[in-house]
Amino acid sequence: MPTDGSYFHLHLVSDSTGETLITVSRAVAAQYANVSPVEHVYPLVRSQKQLDRVLTEIEEAPGIVLFTLLEKDLVERLEAKCEEINIPSLSIIGPVMQLFQAYLGSSTTGRVGAQHTLNADYFKRIDALNYSMIHDDGQHVEGLEEADVVLVGVSRTSKTPTSIYLANRGIRTANVPLVPGIAIPHQLETLSKPLVVSLHATPERLIQVRQNRLLSMGATVGNEDYIDRQSVNDEVSFARRLSAKYGWPLLEVTRRSIEETAAAVMKLLADRQRQRLPE
């Protein structure tokens, strides 16, 4: 049970990076608004000696134990310890592997961290990240035609973090700010290969995010227009007119997380690619 009703210890034990465990556990923990996990992450646990430290810490701070271990001896010892001190444990990938094995009729290779091998997809992601960093915030617009996706929008519509997230999925993403009174790059008007997506948020949301941004930077003087209600309204209207003029799909991001925005962009990209497939 949680130590004082507001938090609990969550032990994440992996023989690889632990990313799978972190993603799954946080997705579930987010459903519990009144209790928070204290995460203990143990990556690269591949020997009995490394497991010794993990078991000691689990015993000192009992809680839920989730793991992605492939070595049978390590799994058995971890599960035995959890049973001994009466705390729950669960293999996150075990049931999925059993399902695959039953359906495919063959056993696994048992390769630790197999999903992180340096294959073509890995190098595609690295290339996409390099591209997105170079083409952030309207830089090097001469290379926009090489993008898969170009995000446009006014300031603080999450263009950069969404670009980086998409790049981590191997999607070459550039982003260009839309600023009233400043002409958009002519390259943006003639793009044929990339999907251009216009990100939008309500003026209220933009003002809130911008105010927080200015406070964090300790800068308020000289930025009145940046958070002025009428000025922000004008920016939003300008962006919408441009989107209508060039036929860019609009994506409302006011209540979307970066992950949700990226997922919506990927769906638009997939739909566009399907439409372009030859009959």
Secondary structure, 3 states (H helix, E strand, C coil): CCCCCCEEEEEEEECCCCHHHHHHHHHHHCCCCCCEEEEEEECCCCCHHHHHHHHHHHHHCCEEEEEECCCHHHHHHHHHHHHHCCCCEEECCHHHHHHHHHHHCCCCCCCCCHHHCCCHHHHHHHHHHHHHHHCHHHCCHHHHHHCCEEEEECCCCCHHHHHHHHHCCCCCEEEEECCCCCCCCHHHHCCCCCEEEEEECCHHHHHHHHHHHHHHHCCCCCCHHHHCHHHHHHHHHHHHHHHHHHCCCEEECCCCCHHHHHHHHHHHHHHHHHHHCCC
